[in-house]
């Protein structure tokens, strides 16, 4: 089984987390895709986020129509700082014999060497970089997948919610309802 893994804060989960992955699936031939919400990302320690429960729920709502996509709470259950190497260790234990692709955006490539146990990571998974233009690999076990630009960010969505602006163009309608129903991202909340 070939499994793609997309980790992140997903605060909130939006089209930019979903559409590039859908576009890359054919070329990467993933049998299954796991979205893994982080408890606390190492490079985003200084930012408050919505609770893991809310971020997990939004990812489930946004992906539920795809029978090959799943949201895994491995990092939320573990707590603490979410390190990719720990997550891959757990996923290798759960799925013996599977091959893994860890999916990242172009903005993460420069930081890869700073990830915990970076050398071991490259032996545990292939890194698939979602990119806006054709690129060739500059490191072992790194491949590039050209995907369309989805001009949206979680930061902008949170700001729109605080300002009372509509977010329907950026998130699944169920996610928009969830945010509204739970009062997420309003002034004074995460």
N, C-alpha and C positions, 0 to 999 in steps of 0.2 A: 504494500500500500504506500502511495506517495502522498504525504500530508504537507500542505502549506500552513504556515503559522504566521499570524499577524498579531503582534503584541502592541500594546499602547495604552494610553490613559482612557481614550474614548470618552471624552468629557465635553460635549456629548458625542455619541456615535453619529456620523454624518455621511453624506454621499461620497465624500472624498476617501472615506475608509472602505467603501463598498465597490464603487464603480471601477476603479483601477484594478482591483483584484478580479472582478468579473471579466474584465478585458484580458488580463494576463493568464487566466485559467487555461485557455486552449493551448497556448504555447508551452506552459509549464506542466500541463497534464496532471493536475492535482486530483486525486480521488476524493479527498476530503480537505476542508479548510477549517482551521481552528482560529477563532478570535480569542485572544487571551488578555483580558483587562488587567493592568498592573495594579498592585496595591499602592506602591510608591515607586516611580521611576527614578533611577539614580541621577539622571540629568535634570530632573524637575522636582527636586526636594523642597524648594522654597515656595511652592504653589499649593494652595488649598484646592481640593477637588470635591466633586460630589461624592457621596459615599460609594464604596465598592458595590453595594447592593443596587443603587440606582444606575451606575454605569453598566453593570452586568445586565440589568433588566432592559436598558435601552438597546444594548447590542443584540440581545435576544429578539426584541421586537423588530429591529431593522433587518435581521437575517432569517426570520422564521419561514419565509416562503421558499428558501433554498434547502432542499433535503440533503445537500452535501456540505452545508455550513453548520458549524456548531460554535457555541461560546463556552469556553472552558474556564472554570474558576480556580485553576491550580495556583495562581499567584495570589488571588484574594484569600484563599484558605490558608496559604502559607504565611501571609502577612509580612511586615517588614519591607525592606527594599527589594524590589523585584529584579533579580538578575537572570538574564537569558540562559546562562549556563545551568542554573538550578532548574529552570523550567524544562530545558532540553533533557537534563538528567531524568526528571520525572516522566516526561513523555516517552523517552526511550524505554523506561521500565514498563510503562503501560502498553506500549505498542512495539513489542520486540519484532524485529525484522522490517519495520517501516523505514522509509527514507523521509527526511524532513527538509523542507525549504523554509528558512526564516525570512519573511518578507519585510523589507524596509523601504523607506523613501530615500531619495537622493540626498536629502539634508542630513541623513544619518551616516553616510559613507565615511566622511572625514573623522567621525568619532569611533568607528569600529575598533581601531587599535586600542582605544581606551576602555573598551568593555571588559568586564571581569573575565579572566582566563581566556582572552581573545584567541590565542593559538588553539586551545582545546575546542572552542566554539566552531572553528572552521573544519574540524574533524567530525563534529557532531551533526552539522547541517550545512547545506548549501545556502548561501545568502542571495536572495533575489531582490534586486534593486529596481523599484518601479521608477521609471524615468520618462521624461517628456520627449526625449529624442533618442535616436540610435546611439548606443555606446558599446564599447568593448570592455571586457573585464580587465581590471588593472591589478587584481589580486587573485590568488588561488581560491577556488570554490566560491567565487562571486560571479553572478550572471546578471545581465540587465534585461528588463522586460519593458518595452516601449508601451506606454499607456497614455490615455488622453488626460489632459489637464482638467481637474475639477476645482475651479476657483472658490474654495471655501476653507475656512479654518474653524476649529473649535473655539478659539479666542473670539473671532468675529461673531459666532453664533451666541456665545454667552453675553457679549456686549449688546447684540440685537435684543436679546431677551430682557436685559436690564433696561433698555431704552423703550421697550414695548413694541418693537418692530416685528413684523412677521418673519418666521424662519422656515416656512413651508417649502421654499425652493431648495433648502439646504439639507433637510432631514426627512426621513420617512414620516408620513402623517401620524403614525402611531407613536413615534418618538416625540413629535411636536406636542401631541396630546398628553403624553406622559410628563414632559417637562412642565407644561401648564398645570396639569392636575396636581403635581407634587410641589409646585412653587419653586422649582430649581432655577438657579442663576439670577434670582431677583437680588436687588440691592441688599447687602448684609447676609447673603447666603452663598454657599460654595457653588 
